């Protein structure tokens, strides 16, 4: 399996740190509003990468954070006259609903920045002790020039950055020893949430959050760090500097970044009036269409979003879903059970579509070519099946189609809605798990229900639920 490593600027053979396991960290959204379709692209892309690793038998520890303390969250909270925590909690829940509707699997862990402050403080202290950071009037800065490899991911030279003007520099106060130094800890401002630290009350800088959360839940070294192309510099560059300076070892073996998303060939922005949330898209399309659209291009390519392209994605998805539906209908009405020799030969011939699919995915997760292989299988199904076929032949073809589409997170078989009684039983089990302090099981039940479109709300009156 080969994947493109932003660090080396070339495709590399994937060799895990530990046999049969993948440790993967994906930068999650800042939760101050509904997620937009730009946020959706990395969620869908790297969920698909995870699914392919699992399809190949790897055990994937997939960690994706929520940035729940940030200037934008504080601004929104002040506008509404509520706490920053209230804003972040609200939009984490809304984000999880959208992710479930896009069939994005729940992460192994979704750490929250506000719950990991202690670890961030410890990492900052380590950086100060090692001579990589310094404090000025309650602000702690990372001394960029003291880290020898700075710029190796973004392929930016420190001197070029220095002469490149403020556009390339990481913002901060004038107390820095060097204009390129970035903030690890910032002092409290009036009306902002704050935590106690050795440097006074304040909160962490954005970059240190991911370094600490990745280390806590995946260890000092990970296989894959991923996110949008916009995070290469400064966010991921700064993560590398902090993590490697603090831990003294290579942070991530492979760096994966998805390309930008444009709207009608223009950059998405509120000022242009072409800014769409996932929730808005869901009012016009099933979010499976959005997922299919996102995977119809290679993840590293720029992707253009338009009404025409979404219609094309809808039609393409319909072709696959219709083929699955026809197979189910034929299967239910088939007269014979076991495959004939001719059917065995025909089924064996579909192995080539599986090989095409896997070859595409093994080549830097080329989902566009993987979809082409699925369309070839659909064409075969449409031309080689009829009411004369055996149940076994039709069943095996459906299984093959479902297995491949599942890697892409595309649902071709609509699950029957969960019965109210089943939901209530799981909620009862969750309540018991919480009572017994088995929070892992309680979270698992909540996530499983969310994946099935059932949203839980813990209230004073008890647990309320609704279908998303």
C-alpha positions as CSV (number, residue, x, y, z in Angstrom):
1,X,0.0,0.0,0.0
2,X,1.4,3.4,-1.0
3,X,0.4,6.8,0.3
4,X,1.6,10.3,-0.5
5,X,3.6,11.8,2.4
6,X,3.5,15.6,2.5
7,X,6.8,15.5,4.4
8,X,8.8,13.7,1.6
9,X,6.5,15.0,-1.3
10,X,6.3,11.5,-2.7
11,X,4.3,8.3,-2.4
12,X,5.8,5.9,0.1
13,X,5.1,2.3,1.0
14,X,3.1,2.1,4.2
15,X,4.9,0.4,7.0
16,X,3.2,0.6,10.4
17,X,5.2,1.2,13.6
18,X,3.5,-1.9,15.0
19,X,2.6,-4.9,12.9
20,X,-1.1,-5.0,12.2
21,X,-1.9,-1.7,13.9
22,X,-2.4,1.9,12.7
23,X,-2.2,4.9,15.0
24,X,-4.0,7.8,13.3
25,X,-4.7,11.4,14.4
26,X,-6.9,13.7,12.4
27,X,-7.4,17.4,13.4
28,X,-11.1,18.0,14.1
29,X,-13.2,21.1,13.8
30,X,-13.4,24.2,16.1
31,X,-17.0,23.9,17.4
32,X,-18.6,27.4,17.3
33,X,-21.2,26.7,14.6
34,X,-22.6,24.0,12.3
35,X,-19.8,22.3,10.3
36,X,-19.4,23.5,6.7
37,X,-18.8,21.3,3.7
38,X,-15.1,22.3,3.9
39,X,-15.0,20.6,7.3
40,X,-16.8,17.6,5.8
41,X,-14.1,16.7,3.3
42,X,-11.4,15.6,5.7
43,X,-14.0,13.8,7.8
44,X,-15.2,11.8,4.9
45,X,-11.7,11.3,3.3
46,X,-9.9,10.1,6.4
47,X,-12.9,8.0,7.6
48,X,-12.5,6.2,4.2
49,X,-8.8,5.7,4.8
50,X,-9.5,4.2,8.2
51,X,-12.2,1.9,6.7
52,X,-9.7,0.6,4.1
53,X,-7.1,-0.2,6.7
54,X,-9.8,-2.0,8.7
55,X,-10.9,-3.9,5.5
56,X,-7.3,-5.0,5.1
57,X,-7.3,-6.4,8.7
58,X,-5.5,-3.6,10.5
59,X,-6.6,-2.5,14.0
60,X,-7.0,1.2,13.8
61,X,-6.8,3.6,16.7
62,X,-8.4,6.7,15.2
63,X,-8.3,9.8,17.3
64,X,-9.9,13.1,16.2
65,X,-10.3,16.0,18.5
66,X,-12.8,18.8,19.0
67,X,-11.2,22.3,19.6
68,X,-13.6,23.5,22.2
69,X,-11.8,26.6,23.5
70,X,-10.9,29.2,20.9
71,X,-11.4,32.9,20.0
72,X,-14.3,32.2,17.7
73,X,-16.1,30.1,20.4
74,X,-15.6,32.9,22.9
75,X,-16.9,35.5,20.4
76,X,-20.0,33.4,19.7
77,X,-20.6,32.9,23.4
78,X,-20.3,36.6,24.1
79,X,-22.8,37.4,21.3
80,X,-25.3,35.0,22.7
81,X,-24.7,35.9,26.4
82,X,-23.8,32.3,27.3
83,X,-20.7,30.4,28.3
84,X,-18.1,29.2,25.9
85,X,-18.7,25.7,27.2
86,X,-22.4,25.9,26.3
87,X,-21.5,26.9,22.7
88,X,-18.9,24.1,22.3
89,X,-21.2,21.4,23.8
90,X,-24.1,22.4,21.6
91,X,-22.1,22.3,18.4
92,X,-20.2,19.1,19.3
93,X,-23.6,17.4,19.4
94,X,-24.7,19.0,16.2
95,X,-21.4,18.0,14.5
96,X,-21.9,14.4,15.7
97,X,-25.3,14.4,14.1
98,X,-23.9,15.5,10.8
99,X,-21.1,13.0,10.9
100,X,-23.5,10.2,11.6
101,X,-25.7,11.3,8.6
102,X,-22.5,11.3,6.5
103,X,-21.8,7.7,7.8
104,X,-18.5,8.8,9.4
105,X,-17.6,6.2,12.0
106,X,-17.3,7.4,15.6
107,X,-13.6,7.9,16.4
108,X,-11.9,5.6,18.9
109,X,-11.6,8.8,20.9
110,X,-12.8,12.4,20.4
111,X,-10.7,14.3,23.0
112,X,-11.8,17.8,24.0
113,X,-9.1,20.4,24.4
114,X,-10.6,21.7,27.7
115,X,-10.3,18.2,29.3
116,X,-6.6,17.9,28.5
117,X,-5.2,21.2,29.9
118,X,-3.1,19.5,32.6
119,X,-1.2,17.5,30.0
120,X,-0.6,20.7,27.9
121,X,0.8,22.5,30.8
122,X,3.2,19.6,31.5
123,X,4.3,19.6,27.9
124,X,4.9,23.3,27.9
125,X,7.0,23.0,31.1
126,X,9.1,20.3,29.4
127,X,9.7,22.6,26.5
128,X,10.8,25.4,28.8
129,X,13.1,23.0,30.7
130,X,14.7,21.8,27.4
131,X,15.3,25.4,26.2
132,X,12.6,25.4,23.5
133,X,10.2,27.8,25.1
134,X,10.3,31.0,27.3
135,X,7.8,33.0,29.3
136,X,7.2,36.8,29.0
137,X,4.6,38.4,31.3
138,X,2.3,35.4,31.4
139,X,2.7,34.4,27.8
140,X,4.8,31.3,26.9
141,X,6.4,31.3,23.4
142,X,8.0,28.4,21.5
143,X,11.5,29.5,20.3
144,X,11.3,28.4,16.7
145,X,14.9,28.8,15.8
146,X,16.0,26.5,18.6
147,X,14.2,23.6,16.8
148,X,16.5,22.5,14.0
149,X,13.9,20.9,11.7
150,X,11.4,23.8,11.6
151,X,9.9,24.1,8.1
152,X,10.5,20.5,7.1
153,X,6.8,19.7,6.5
154,X,5.8,22.9,4.7
155,X,9.2,23.1,3.0
156,X,9.5,26.7,4.2
157,X,12.9,28.1,5.1
158,X,13.1,30.1,8.3
159,X,14.9,33.0,6.6
160,X,12.4,33.1,3.8
161,X,9.6,33.2,6.4
162,X,11.4,36.0,8.1
163,X,11.6,38.0,4.9
164,X,8.2,37.0,3.7
165,X,6.4,39.6,5.8
166,X,3.6,39.3,8.3
167,X,1.4,37.2,5.9
168,X,3.5,34.1,6.6
169,X,4.2,34.8,10.3
170,X,2.4,33.3,13.2
171,X,0.6,36.2,15.0
172,X,1.5,37.1,18.6
173,X,2.5,40.0,20.8
174,X,5.6,42.1,20.3
175,X,7.3,40.6,23.4
176,X,8.6,37.7,21.3
177,X,12.3,37.2,21.0
178,X,11.8,36.3,17.4
179,X,8.9,37.2,15.0
180,X,8.6,33.5,14.1
181,X,8.0,32.3,17.7
182,X,4.5,31.2,18.4
183,X,2.3,31.1,21.5
184,X,2.1,28.0,23.7
185,X,0.2,29.7,26.6
186,X,-1.7,33.0,26.6
187,X,-2.8,35.0,29.7
188,X,-6.4,35.4,30.7
189,X,-8.5,38.2,29.2
190,X,-11.6,39.6,30.7
191,X,-14.7,37.4,29.9
192,X,-12.6,34.5,28.7
193,X,-12.4,31.0,30.2
194,X,-9.1,30.4,32.0
195,X,-7.1,27.7,33.8
196,X,-4.4,28.0,36.5
197,X,-0.8,27.5,35.3
198,X,2.7,28.2,36.6
199,X,2.6,31.3,34.4
200,X,-0.6,32.6,35.7
201,X,-4.2,32.1,34.7
202,X,-4.8,31.7,31.0
203,X,-5.4,29.1,28.2
204,X,-3.3,27.1,25.8
205,X,-2.4,28.1,22.3
206,X,-4.1,26.1,19.5
207,X,-1.1,24.2,18.3
208,X,-0.1,22.6,21.7
209,X,-3.6,21.2,22.0
210,X,-3.2,18.6,19.2
211,X,0.4,17.7,20.3
212,X,-0.8,16.8,23.8
213,X,-4.0,15.0,22.7
214,X,-2.2,12.9,20.1
215,X,0.5,12.0,22.7
216,X,-2.0,11.0,25.4
217,X,-4.2,8.8,23.2
218,X,-1.7,7.4,20.7
219,X,1.7,7.8,22.2
220,X,4.8,9.8,21.4
221,X,5.0,8.4,17.9
222,X,2.1,7.8,15.5
223,X,1.7,6.3,12.0
224,X,-0.4,8.9,10.3
225,X,-1.3,12.5,11.1
226,X,-3.9,14.0,8.7
227,X,-6.0,17.0,8.1
228,X,-6.8,19.7,5.5
229,X,-4.2,21.2,3.3
230,X,-4.7,24.5,5.1
231,X,-3.2,23.0,8.3
232,X,0.2,22.2,6.8
233,X,1.5,25.6,7.9
234,X,1.5,26.8,10.6
235,X,-0.5,24.2,12.6
236,X,1.1,20.9,11.6
237,X,4.5,22.5,11.3
238,X,4.2,23.8,14.9
239,X,2.9,20.5,16.1
240,X,6.0,18.8,14.8
241,X,8.3,21.3,16.4
242,X,6.6,21.0,19.8
243,X,6.2,17.3,19.8
244,X,9.6,16.4,18.6
245,X,11.3,19.0,20.8
246,X,9.4,17.7,23.9
247,X,9.6,13.9,23.2
248,X,12.9,13.7,21.4
249,X,11.7,11.4,18.6
250,X,10.0,11.6,15.2
251,X,6.3,12.6,15.7
252,X,4.5,11.0,12.8
253,X,5.8,8.7,10.0
254,X,3.3,9.9,7.4
255,X,1.5,13.2,6.9
256,X,-1.7,13.2,4.7
257,X,-3.5,16.3,3.6
258,X,-6.7,16.7,1.5
259,X,-7.0,19.4,-1.1
260,X,-9.2,22.5,-1.0
261,X,-12.9,22.6,-1.7
262,X,-14.1,25.4,-4.0
263,X,-17.7,26.4,-4.7
264,X,-18.5,27.0,-8.3
265,X,-14.8,27.4,-9.0
266,X,-14.4,30.1,-6.3
267,X,-13.1,29.9,-2.7
268,X,-15.8,29.3,-0.2
269,X,-16.4,32.4,2.0
270,X,-19.3,34.1,3.8
271,X,-18.5,37.4,2.0
272,X,-19.1,35.8,-1.4
273,X,-22.3,34.2,-0.2
274,X,-21.2,30.7,-1.2
275,X,-20.8,29.3,2.2
276,X,-22.7,26.1,2.9
277,X,-23.1,24.1,6.1
278,X,-23.5,20.3,5.9
279,X,-26.9,20.9,7.6
280,X,-28.0,23.1,4.7
281,X,-26.9,20.5,2.1
282,X,-28.9,17.9,4.0
283,X,-32.1,19.9,3.3
284,X,-31.6,19.3,-0.4
285,X,-29.8,15.9,-0.6
286,X,-29.3,12.8,1.4
287,X,-25.8,13.2,2.9
288,X,-24.8,9.9,1.3
289,X,-24.8,12.0,-1.9
290,X,-22.4,14.5,-0.4
291,X,-20.1,11.6,0.7
292,X,-20.2,10.0,-2.7
293,X,-19.5,13.4,-4.3
294,X,-16.5,13.9,-2.0
295,X,-15.0,10.5,-2.9
296,X,-15.5,11.0,-6.7
297,X,-12.2,12.9,-6.9
298,X,-8.8,12.0,-5.5
299,X,-8.5,13.4,-2.0
300,X,-5.4,15.4,-2.8
301,X,-7.0,17.2,-5.8
302,X,-8.9,20.5,-5.4
303,X,-12.6,19.7,-5.5
304,X,-15.2,21.9,-7.0
305,X,-18.7,21.9,-5.5
306,X,-21.6,22.8,-7.7
307,X,-25.3,21.9,-8.1
308,X,-24.6,20.1,-11.4
309,X,-21.8,18.0,-9.8
310,X,-24.0,17.1,-6.9
311,X,-26.8,16.0,-9.3
312,X,-24.2,13.9,-11.1
313,X,-23.1,12.3,-7.8
314,X,-26.8,11.6,-6.9
315,X,-27.3,9.9,-10.3
316,X,-24.1,7.8,-9.8
317,X,-25.1,6.8,-6.3
318,X,-28.6,5.9,-7.5
319,X,-27.2,3.5,-10.1
320,X,-25.4,1.6,-7.3
321,X,-28.3,1.6,-4.9
322,X,-30.7,0.5,-7.6
323,X,-28.4,-2.5,-8.5
324,X,-28.4,-3.5,-4.9
325,X,-32.2,-3.1,-4.6
326,X,-32.7,-5.2,-7.8
327,X,-30.5,-8.0,-6.4
328,X,-32.5,-8.1,-3.2
329,X,-35.7,-8.3,-5.1
330,X,-34.4,-11.1,-7.4
331,X,-33.0,-12.9,-4.3
332,X,-36.4,-12.8,-2.5
333,X,-38.1,-14.3,-5.5
334,X,-35.5,-16.8,-6.7
335,X,-36.7,-20.4,-7.0
336,X,-33.4,-22.3,-6.7
337,X,-31.0,-22.3,-3.8
338,X,-27.4,-23.3,-4.9
339,X,-25.2,-21.9,-7.7
340,X,-24.9,-23.7,-11.0
341,X,-21.5,-24.4,-12.5
342,X,-22.1,-21.5,-14.9
343,X,-22.9,-19.2,-12.0
344,X,-19.8,-20.2,-10.1
345,X,-17.7,-19.2,-13.2
346,X,-19.6,-15.9,-13.5
347,X,-19.1,-15.1,-9.8
348,X,-15.4,-16.0,-10.0
349,X,-15.0,-13.5,-12.9
350,X,-16.1,-10.6,-10.6
351,X,-12.9,-11.1,-8.6
352,X,-11.3,-8.8,-11.2
353,X,-13.5,-5.9,-10.0
354,X,-12.3,-6.5,-6.4
355,X,-8.7,-6.5,-7.6
356,X,-9.3,-3.2,-9.5
357,X,-10.9,-1.7,-6.4
358,X,-8.0,-2.7,-4.1
359,X,-5.4,-1.6,-6.6
360,X,-7.0,1.9,-6.7
361,X,-7.2,2.1,-2.9
362,X,-3.6,0.8,-2.5
363,X,-2.4,3.6,-4.8
364,X,-2.7,6.5,-2.3
365,X,-6.4,5.9,-1.7
366,X,-7.6,6.7,-5.2
367,X,-11.4,6.6,-4.4
368,X,-12.3,7.9,-7.9
369,X,-10.8,4.8,-9.5
370,X,-12.2,2.6,-6.8
371,X,-15.7,4.0,-7.6
372,X,-15.0,3.1,-11.3
373,X,-14.4,-0.5,-10.3
374,X,-17.7,-0.5,-8.4
375,X,-19.5,0.8,-11.5
376,X,-17.9,-2.1,-13.5
377,X,-19.3,-4.5,-10.9
378,X,-22.7,-2.8,-11.1
379,X,-22.7,-3.1,-14.9
380,X,-22.0,-6.8,-14.5
381,X,-24.8,-7.2,-12.1
382,X,-27.3,-5.4,-14.3
383,X,-26.4,-7.5,-17.4
384,X,-25.8,-10.9,-15.8
385,X,-28.7,-11.4,-13.4
386,X,-32.3,-12.3,-13.9
387,X,-35.2,-14.1,-12.3
388,X,-33.6,-17.4,-13.5
389,X,-30.6,-17.1,-11.0
390,X,-30.1,-19.0,-7.8
391,X,-30.4,-17.4,-4.4
392,X,-26.8,-18.2,-3.6
393,X,-25.5,-16.4,-6.8
394,X,-27.6,-13.3,-6.1
395,X,-26.7,-13.3,-2.4
396,X,-22.9,-13.5,-3.1
397,X,-23.1,-10.7,-5.6
398,X,-24.9,-8.5,-3.1
399,X,-22.4,-9.3,-0.4
400,X,-19.6,-8.4,-2.8
401,X,-21.2,-5.1,-3.7
402,X,-22.0,-4.2,-0.1
403,X,-18.4,-5.1,1.1
404,X,-16.8,-2.8,-1.4
405,X,-19.2,0.1,-1.0
406,X,-18.9,-0.2,2.8
407,X,-15.2,0.6,2.5
408,X,-16.2,3.9,1.0
409,X,-18.9,4.4,3.7
410,X,-21.6,4.2,1.0
411,X,-24.8,2.6,2.2
412,X,-26.5,0.6,-0.6
413,X,-28.8,-1.3,1.8
414,X,-31.0,1.0,3.8
415,X,-31.1,-0.3,7.3
416,X,-34.5,-0.8,8.8
417,X,-35.3,1.7,11.5
418,X,-34.6,0.6,15.0
419,X,-37.7,-0.2,17.0
420,X,-38.5,2.2,19.9
421,X,-38.3,-0.7,22.4
422,X,-34.8,-1.6,21.2
423,X,-33.7,2.0,21.7
424,X,-35.2,2.2,25.2
425,X,-33.5,-1.1,26.1
426,X,-30.1,0.3,25.0
427,X,-30.7,3.6,26.9
428,X,-31.5,1.5,30.0
429,X,-28.3,-0.4,29.6
430,X,-26.4,2.9,29.2
431,X,-27.9,4.2,32.4
432,X,-26.8,1.1,34.2
433,X,-23.3,1.3,32.8
434,X,-23.0,4.9,34.0
435,X,-24.3,3.9,37.5
436,X,-21.5,1.3,37.6
437,X,-19.0,3.9,36.3
438,X,-18.4,1.9,33.1
439,X,-18.2,5.1,31.1
440,X,-16.5,3.4,28.1
441,X,-19.6,1.2,27.6
442,X,-21.9,4.1,28.2
443,X,-20.1,6.1,25.5
444,X,-20.0,3.2,23.2
445,X,-23.9,2.8,23.4
446,X,-24.3,6.5,22.8
447,X,-22.0,6.4,19.7
448,X,-23.7,3.3,18.3
449,X,-27.1,4.9,18.6
450,X,-25.8,8.1,17.0
451,X,-24.4,6.1,14.1
452,X,-28.0,4.8,13.6
453,X,-29.4,8.3,13.7
454,X,-30.6,8.2,17.3
455,X,-29.6,11.3,19.3
456,X,-29.6,11.2,23.1
457,X,-30.0,14.2,25.4
458,X,-29.3,13.9,29.1
459,X,-31.7,16.1,31.0
460,X,-32.7,16.6,34.6
461,X,-35.9,14.6,33.9
462,X,-33.9,11.7,32.4
463,X,-32.6,10.7,29.0
464,X,-34.6,12.0,26.0
465,X,-34.0,10.7,22.5
466,X,-35.0,11.6,19.0
467,X,-34.3,10.4,15.4
468,X,-31.8,12.7,13.6
